[in-house]
């Protein structure tokens, strides 16, 4: 889901998840589940996810 939303290769999308997980003191699994739930529920858009990733570049 992250790789599609951010138009990244899978390895790069995983790196984004790892950095976000580290920054929020969560596991990658916990973060991925929370992101997926937020995306599906409409609390987070792919665009917002991209903006968060862009701020780290």
Order of alpha helices (4+ residues) and beta strands (2+ residues): alpha-alpha-alpha-alpha
